[in-house]
Amino acid sequence: MRAKLLIFASAIGMLGWGAVLPYQYAYAADTRGWGALVAAGASSLFSIGALVAAPIAGRLADRFNPVLVAVVAQLIGAAGVGALAFVDSPGLFLAGMLVFGLGLAGAVPAKQVLALQWSTSDDRRKVFAYKFTGESLGMAAGAFLAGQIVDLGRPDGLDVGFAMAAAGFVLSSAIIALAGRGAVVPSEFAVAAVADGRPVTGSVGAIEAATGAIAAVDVRAAKRDRSVVRAILRTPALRWTAIVTVTLALGFYAQFESGLPAYGLTVLGVDASAIGIAAAVNCIVIVALQVLVVKLTAKRSAPSLLMVVGMIWVVSWLALSAAQFAPGIATALFVTTYGVFAIGETIYSPVLNPLTAQLAPKGMVGQTLGTIGALQTAFSAAGPLVAGVLLGAGLADVFLGMHLAVSVIAVFAAWRVKRAMEAMPVPAASERVDPPTAPVPLH
């Protein structure tokens, strides 16, 4: 039940993304007359906020109750985006967008840790899959509802979007707080460790890299190596997982909202309405196939599935490239490709975060999720800029070739993850941690 409430809360929390981000550029640049520089700066500051918040919030989620971290982060986001309805200067608008990004991204690693804690090894992929589907629906619902009532011809025309985003954060926080009442950390995640003859109540859950089993660890031991970045760099499987994350993000997510639509409009000559249809097809395919894909892939290894995702990205970019030479069916190919990308998303979403958590150093699950999430955000934020430069200069072939190459690198990196995990030694039974059967309360 807690996992279901978390999925519902995650969906509601993403209303603000759909209600504000698709419209904020035109609102800042044209409606308020602040110009393209401020509008672009708002998008960049939103991404910077996300980049800063994710690893910090991940660290906090490892050391404190992740319910509290998620709730506080979202309430901060609600304050930031809600305040945008009352600002009348570009400086305050930029500050509000920064806080909006901080709040939205700050809750992500905490909710990922909760998804791990509130699920079992048997249904973990399913929980992450439903969570992703719910978030996709939340974004789509926010964009659709805002699209019906937002009026960019008036200075207060986006206030309803800001209010929707703030309300979504507050309601999501209330649901997570409700779900977390009386929750306990399962025995596989927490144990009363003993140090110097005294119990240590600060133990948190981590997942053994070699076995995939969640083990209890002592936070004091984890503190001896605080640098999650160093840990990622020196762990081959985790290092290649970070590369897979970045390349798969660059290969699609970085271009979903701007690069691909720009390519369709300026190079393929598709009608503007086709962009909306393509986005709708993407969402429909995810919703329709997610449960089926989870069942079909339940017994497959995560690295092998990520290799499949990279191959789907390659096929998609080849189809987009071919569309240039078939103007009669260019629109159909463009829309269909969004659906093909969605098939890859249904595989990617339930696999990546559990894999990252599995490989995370002991006591640093939240930090690792947050840091790799921040890497994904940083590179995704650069995607629209790259697309704008290349397509604006008429270098569509370079744009296509670059993303095709990035997708091939993703396939190679996933293969390296597979090889690295196969080379990991399996710990002897005497070296494994056997957690007690009694759960330890959250505190």
C-alpha positions as CSV (number, residue, x, y, z in Angstrom):
1,M,0.0,0.0,0.0
2,R,2.8,2.4,0.8
3,A,4.4,1.8,-2.6
4,K,1.0,2.6,-4.3
5,L,0.7,5.8,-2.4
6,L,4.3,6.7,-3.4
7,I,3.4,6.1,-7.1
8,F,0.3,8.3,-6.8
9,A,2.2,11.0,-5.0
10,S,5.0,11.0,-7.6
11,A,2.4,11.4,-10.4
12,I,0.8,14.4,-8.6
13,G,4.2,15.9,-7.9
14,M,5.0,16.0,-11.6
15,L,2.0,18.1,-12.5
16,G,4.1,21.2,-12.1
17,W,6.7,20.1,-14.6
18,G,4.0,19.8,-17.3
19,A,2.0,22.8,-16.2
20,V,5.0,25.3,-16.1
21,L,8.0,24.2,-18.1
22,P,6.4,24.0,-21.6
23,Y,5.1,27.5,-21.3
24,Q,7.6,29.4,-19.2
25,Y,9.9,30.4,-22.1
26,A,7.2,32.1,-24.1
27,Y,5.8,33.6,-20.8
28,A,9.1,35.1,-19.8
29,A,10.3,36.2,-23.2
30,D,7.1,37.5,-24.8
31,T,4.3,37.8,-22.3
32,R,6.3,39.6,-19.6
33,G,8.6,41.2,-22.2
34,W,11.8,40.2,-20.4
35,G,13.5,38.8,-23.5
36,A,15.0,35.6,-24.7
37,L,18.0,35.9,-22.4
38,V,15.9,35.8,-19.2
39,A,13.7,33.1,-20.6
40,A,16.7,30.9,-21.4
41,G,18.3,31.8,-18.1
42,A,15.2,30.6,-16.3
43,S,15.5,27.2,-18.0
44,S,19.2,27.0,-17.2
45,L,18.7,28.0,-13.5
46,F,15.9,25.4,-13.2
47,S,18.4,22.8,-14.4
48,I,21.2,24.2,-12.2
49,G,18.8,23.9,-9.2
50,A,18.2,20.3,-10.1
51,L,21.9,19.6,-10.5
52,V,22.7,21.0,-7.1
53,A,19.8,19.5,-5.2
54,A,19.9,15.9,-6.3
55,P,23.2,14.8,-4.8
56,I,22.7,16.8,-1.6
57,A,19.2,15.4,-1.1
58,G,20.5,11.9,-1.8
59,R,23.1,12.3,0.9
60,L,20.4,13.5,3.3
61,A,18.2,10.6,2.4
62,D,21.0,8.2,3.4
63,R,21.3,9.9,6.8
64,F,17.8,10.9,7.7
65,N,14.3,9.7,7.2
66,P,13.7,9.9,3.4
67,V,10.1,10.7,4.0
68,L,11.1,13.9,5.7
69,V,13.6,14.8,2.9
70,A,11.0,14.3,0.2
71,V,8.4,16.3,2.0
72,V,10.7,19.2,2.8
73,A,12.1,19.3,-0.7
74,Q,8.7,19.4,-2.3
75,L,7.4,22.1,0.1
76,I,10.5,24.2,-0.8
77,G,9.6,23.7,-4.5
78,A,6.0,24.6,-3.8
79,A,7.1,27.9,-2.2
80,G,9.4,28.7,-5.1
81,V,6.9,28.0,-8.0
82,G,4.0,29.5,-6.1
83,A,5.8,32.7,-5.6
84,L,6.2,33.1,-9.3
85,A,2.6,34.2,-9.5
86,F,3.5,37.3,-7.5
87,V,6.8,38.4,-9.0
88,D,7.1,41.4,-11.3
89,S,10.9,41.5,-12.0
90,P,13.1,39.2,-14.1
91,G,15.5,38.8,-11.1
92,L,12.8,37.4,-8.8
93,F,11.5,35.2,-11.6
94,L,15.0,33.7,-12.1
95,A,15.3,33.1,-8.4
96,G,11.9,31.4,-8.3
97,M,12.8,29.1,-11.1
98,L,16.0,28.1,-9.3
99,V,14.0,27.2,-6.2
100,F,11.5,25.3,-8.3
101,G,14.3,23.2,-9.7
102,L,15.8,22.7,-6.2
103,G,12.5,21.4,-4.9
104,L,11.6,19.2,-7.8
105,A,14.9,17.5,-8.0
106,G,15.6,17.4,-4.3
107,A,12.7,15.0,-3.8
108,V,13.7,12.6,-6.5
109,P,16.5,10.6,-4.7
110,A,14.5,10.5,-1.5
111,K,11.5,9.0,-3.3
112,Q,13.8,6.5,-5.1
113,V,15.1,5.4,-1.7
114,L,11.5,5.0,-0.5
115,A,10.6,3.0,-3.5
116,L,13.5,0.7,-2.6
117,Q,12.4,0.5,1.0
118,W,8.7,0.0,0.3
119,S,9.2,-2.8,-2.2
120,T,10.6,-6.3,-2.1
121,S,13.1,-7.8,-4.5
122,D,10.3,-9.6,-6.3
123,D,8.3,-6.4,-7.2
124,R,11.0,-3.7,-7.2
125,R,11.2,-3.4,-11.0
126,K,7.4,-3.2,-11.1
127,V,7.3,-0.4,-8.5
128,F,9.8,1.6,-10.4
129,A,8.0,1.0,-13.7
130,Y,4.7,2.1,-12.2
131,K,6.4,5.1,-10.6
132,F,7.8,6.2,-14.0
133,T,4.4,5.6,-15.7
134,G,2.7,7.7,-13.1
135,E,5.2,10.5,-13.4
136,S,4.8,10.5,-17.2
137,L,1.0,10.7,-16.8
138,G,1.4,13.5,-14.2
139,M,3.5,15.5,-16.6
140,A,1.1,14.9,-19.5
141,A,-1.9,15.8,-17.4
142,G,-0.3,19.0,-16.2
143,A,0.6,20.0,-19.7
144,F,-2.9,19.2,-21.0
145,L,-4.8,20.9,-18.2
146,A,-2.5,24.0,-18.3
147,G,-2.9,24.1,-22.1
148,Q,-6.6,24.5,-21.8
149,I,-6.5,27.4,-19.4
150,V,-3.2,29.2,-19.7
151,D,-3.4,32.5,-21.5
152,L,0.0,33.7,-22.6
153,G,-1.5,37.0,-23.8
154,R,-2.0,38.2,-20.3
155,P,0.7,38.9,-17.6
156,D,-1.2,36.7,-15.1
157,G,-2.0,34.1,-17.8
158,L,0.4,31.5,-16.4
159,D,-0.6,32.0,-12.7
160,V,-2.9,29.0,-12.9
161,G,0.1,26.9,-14.0
162,F,2.2,28.1,-11.0
163,A,-0.7,27.4,-8.7
164,M,-1.2,23.9,-10.1
165,A,2.5,23.2,-9.6
166,A,2.5,24.4,-6.0
167,A,-0.7,22.5,-5.2
168,G,0.7,19.4,-6.7
169,F,3.8,19.6,-4.6
170,V,1.8,20.2,-1.4
171,L,-0.7,17.3,-2.1
172,S,2.2,15.0,-3.0
173,S,4.0,15.8,0.2
174,A,0.8,15.2,2.2
175,I,0.4,11.7,0.6
176,I,4.1,10.8,1.2
177,A,3.8,11.9,4.8
178,L,0.7,9.9,5.3
179,A,2.3,6.8,3.7
180,G,5.3,7.2,5.9
181,R,3.4,7.3,9.2
182,G,4.3,4.3,11.3
183,A,6.6,3.0,8.6
184,V,9.5,0.8,9.5
185,V,12.7,0.2,7.7
186,P,12.5,-3.5,6.7
187,S,15.1,-5.7,8.3
188,E,16.9,-6.1,5.0
189,F,17.5,-2.3,5.0
190,A,18.4,-1.6,8.6
191,V,20.0,-3.3,11.5
192,A,21.1,-2.2,14.9
193,A,24.8,-2.5,14.3
194,V,27.2,-2.7,17.1
195,A,30.3,-0.5,17.4
196,D,32.6,-0.4,20.4
197,G,30.2,-2.6,22.3
198,R,27.3,-0.1,21.9
199,P,24.3,-0.3,19.4
200,V,24.5,2.1,16.5
201,T,21.1,3.2,15.4
202,G,22.3,5.1,12.4
203,S,22.6,2.1,10.1
204,V,21.0,2.3,6.7
205,G,20.3,-0.1,3.9
206,A,22.5,-0.7,0.9
207,I,22.6,-3.4,-1.7
208,E,25.5,-5.8,-2.0
209,A,27.1,-5.1,-5.3
210,A,28.1,-8.7,-5.9
211,T,24.9,-10.4,-4.9
212,G,22.2,-7.9,-5.4
213,A,21.0,-8.5,-1.9
214,I,20.2,-5.6,0.3
215,A,22.4,-5.6,3.4
216,A,22.4,-3.5,6.6
217,V,25.5,-1.3,7.0
218,D,26.9,1.0,9.6
219,V,26.8,4.7,8.7
220,R,30.0,5.3,10.7
221,A,31.8,2.9,8.4
222,A,30.3,4.6,5.4
223,K,31.5,8.0,6.6
224,R,35.1,6.9,6.3
225,D,34.8,7.4,2.5
226,R,32.5,10.3,1.9
227,S,33.2,11.0,-1.7
228,V,30.5,9.3,-3.8
229,V,32.2,10.6,-6.9
230,R,35.4,8.8,-6.1
231,A,33.4,5.7,-5.3
232,I,31.7,5.8,-8.7
233,L,35.0,6.4,-10.6
234,R,36.8,3.5,-8.9
235,T,34.0,1.0,-9.3
236,P,34.0,-0.3,-12.9
237,A,30.4,-1.4,-13.0
238,L,29.2,1.8,-11.4
239,R,31.4,3.9,-13.6
240,W,30.0,2.4,-16.8
241,T,26.5,2.6,-15.4
242,A,27.0,6.4,-15.1
243,I,28.1,6.5,-18.7
244,V,25.1,4.5,-19.8
245,T,22.9,6.9,-17.9
246,V,24.4,9.9,-19.5
247,T,24.5,8.5,-23.0
248,L,20.9,7.3,-22.9
249,A,19.8,10.7,-21.6
250,L,21.7,12.5,-24.4
251,G,20.3,10.0,-26.9
252,F,16.6,10.9,-26.3
253,Y,15.6,12.7,-23.1
254,A,17.8,15.7,-23.8
255,Q,16.0,16.3,-27.1
256,F,12.5,15.3,-26.3
257,E,11.2,18.8,-25.5
258,S,13.2,20.9,-28.0
259,G,15.7,19.2,-30.3
260,L,13.4,16.6,-31.8
261,P,10.5,19.0,-32.3
262,A,12.9,21.5,-33.9
263,Y,14.3,18.8,-36.2
264,G,10.7,17.8,-37.2
265,L,9.6,21.4,-37.9
266,T,12.8,22.8,-39.5
267,V,14.2,19.8,-41.4
268,L,11.3,17.4,-41.9
269,G,8.7,20.1,-42.4
270,V,6.1,18.4,-40.2
271,D,3.1,20.3,-39.1
272,A,3.1,21.7,-35.6
273,S,0.2,19.6,-34.6
274,A,2.3,16.5,-35.3
275,I,4.6,17.4,-32.4
276,G,1.7,17.2,-30.0
277,I,0.5,13.9,-31.5
278,A,4.0,12.4,-31.2
279,A,4.2,13.4,-27.5
280,A,0.8,11.8,-27.0
281,V,1.8,8.6,-28.8
282,N,4.9,8.4,-26.6
283,C,2.8,8.6,-23.4
284,I,0.2,6.2,-24.7
285,V,2.8,3.6,-25.6
286,I,4.4,3.8,-22.2
287,V,1.1,3.4,-20.4
288,A,-0.1,0.6,-22.7
289,L,3.1,-1.5,-22.6
290,Q,4.8,-0.8,-19.2
291,V,3.2,-3.7,-17.3
292,L,3.6,-6.1,-20.2
293,V,7.3,-5.2,-20.6
294,V,8.0,-5.6,-16.9
295,K,6.6,-9.1,-17.0
296,L,8.5,-10.1,-20.1
297,T,11.8,-8.7,-18.8
298,A,11.5,-9.7,-15.2
299,K,14.2,-12.5,-15.4
300,R,16.6,-10.6,-17.7
301,S,19.7,-9.0,-16.4
302,A,19.7,-5.2,-16.1
303,P,22.8,-4.6,-18.3
304,S,21.4,-6.7,-21.1
305,L,18.2,-4.8,-21.0
306,L,20.1,-1.5,-21.1
307,M,21.9,-2.8,-24.2
308,V,18.5,-3.3,-25.8
309,V,17.5,0.2,-24.9
310,G,20.6,1.6,-26.6
311,M,19.8,-0.5,-29.7
312,I,16.3,0.9,-29.8
313,W,17.8,4.4,-29.6
314,V,20.0,3.5,-32.6
315,V,17.0,2.2,-34.7
316,S,15.1,5.4,-33.8
317,W,17.8,7.7,-35.0
318,L,18.2,5.8,-38.2
319,A,14.5,6.1,-38.8
320,L,14.7,9.9,-38.2
321,S,17.6,10.1,-40.6
322,A,15.7,8.2,-43.2
323,A,12.7,10.5,-42.9
324,Q,14.7,13.2,-44.6
325,F,14.7,11.2,-47.8
326,A,11.0,10.2,-47.7
327,P,9.0,13.5,-47.4
328,G,5.8,11.8,-48.2
329,I,5.9,9.7,-45.0
330,A,8.2,12.0,-42.9
331,T,5.4,12.9,-40.5
332,A,4.4,9.3,-40.0
333,L,8.0,8.3,-39.4
334,F,8.5,11.1,-37.0
335,V,5.4,10.2,-34.9
336,T,6.2,6.5,-35.1
337,T,9.7,7.1,-33.8
338,Y,8.3,8.7,-30.6
339,G,6.4,5.5,-30.1
340,V,9.6,3.4,-30.7
341,F,11.5,5.6,-28.2
342,A,8.7,4.9,-25.7
343,I,9.3,1.1,-26.0
344,G,12.9,1.7,-24.8
345,E,11.6,3.9,-22.0
346,T,9.4,1.1,-20.7
347,I,12.6,-1.0,-20.4
348,Y,14.9,1.7,-19.1
349,S,12.7,3.1,-16.3
350,P,12.2,0.0,-14.1
351,V,15.8,-1.1,-14.6
352,L,18.2,1.8,-14.2
353,N,17.6,3.0,-10.7
354,P,17.5,-0.5,-9.1
355,L,20.7,-1.3,-10.9
356,T,22.4,1.9,-9.6
357,A,21.2,1.1,-6.1
358,Q,22.5,-2.4,-6.4
359,L,26.0,-1.2,-7.3
360,A,26.0,1.7,-4.8
361,P,28.7,1.6,-2.0
362,K,27.4,0.6,1.4
363,G,25.5,3.4,3.1
364,M,25.6,5.6,0.0
365,V,22.5,4.5,-1.9
366,G,20.8,7.8,-1.9
367,Q,23.9,9.8,-2.6
368,T,24.8,7.5,-5.6
369,L,21.3,7.8,-7.0
370,G,21.3,11.6,-6.6
371,T,24.8,12.0,-8.1
372,I,24.1,10.0,-11.2
373,G,20.7,11.7,-11.5
374,A,22.5,15.0,-11.3
375,L,24.8,13.9,-14.1
376,Q,21.8,13.0,-16.2
377,T,20.3,16.4,-15.5
378,A,23.4,18.3,-16.4
379,F,23.9,16.6,-19.7
380,S,20.2,16.8,-20.5
381,A,20.3,20.5,-19.9
382,A,23.0,20.9,-22.5
383,G,21.0,19.0,-25.1
384,P,18.7,21.8,-26.2
385,L,21.7,24.2,-26.6
386,V,23.5,21.7,-28.8
387,A,20.4,21.1,-30.9
388,G,19.8,24.8,-31.3
389,V,23.4,25.5,-32.5
390,L,23.6,22.6,-34.9
391,L,20.1,22.9,-36.4
392,G,20.3,26.6,-36.5
393,A,23.5,26.3,-38.5
394,G,21.8,23.9,-40.9
395,L,23.9,21.0,-39.7
396,A,21.1,18.5,-39.4
397,D,23.4,15.6,-40.5
398,V,25.8,16.4,-37.7
399,F,22.9,16.5,-35.2
400,L,21.7,13.1,-36.4
401,G,25.1,11.5,-36.6
402,M,26.1,12.7,-33.1
403,H,23.0,11.2,-31.5
404,L,23.5,8.0,-33.4
405,A,27.1,7.8,-32.2
406,V,26.0,8.5,-28.6
407,S,23.4,5.7,-28.8
408,V,26.1,3.3,-30.0
409,I,28.3,4.3,-27.1
410,A,25.3,3.5,-24.7
411,V,25.2,0.0,-26.1
412,F,28.9,-0.5,-25.6
413,A,28.8,1.0,-22.0
414,A,25.9,-1.3,-21.1
415,W,28.0,-4.3,-22.4
416,R,30.9,-3.1,-20.2
417,V,28.5,-3.0,-17.2
418,K,27.6,-6.6,-17.9
419,R,31.2,-7.7,-18.1
420,A,32.1,-5.8,-14.9
421,M,29.3,-7.4,-13.0
422,E,30.2,-10.8,-14.2
423,A,33.8,-10.2,-12.9
424,M,32.6,-9.3,-9.4
425,P,33.6,-11.8,-6.8
426,V,30.8,-13.4,-4.9
427,P,31.4,-13.0,-1.1
428,A,31.8,-16.0,1.0
429,A,28.9,-16.9,3.3
430,S,31.0,-15.8,6.4
431,E,31.5,-12.4,4.9
432,R,27.8,-11.6,4.3
433,V,25.7,-9.6,6.6
434,D,22.7,-11.5,8.0
435,P,20.2,-8.9,9.2
436,P,17.9,-9.6,12.1
437,T,14.3,-10.5,11.4
438,A,12.8,-7.7,13.4
439,P,12.3,-4.4,11.6
440,V,13.9,-1.2,12.9
441,P,11.6,1.8,13.2
442,L,12.3,4.9,11.1
443,H,13.6,7.8,13.1
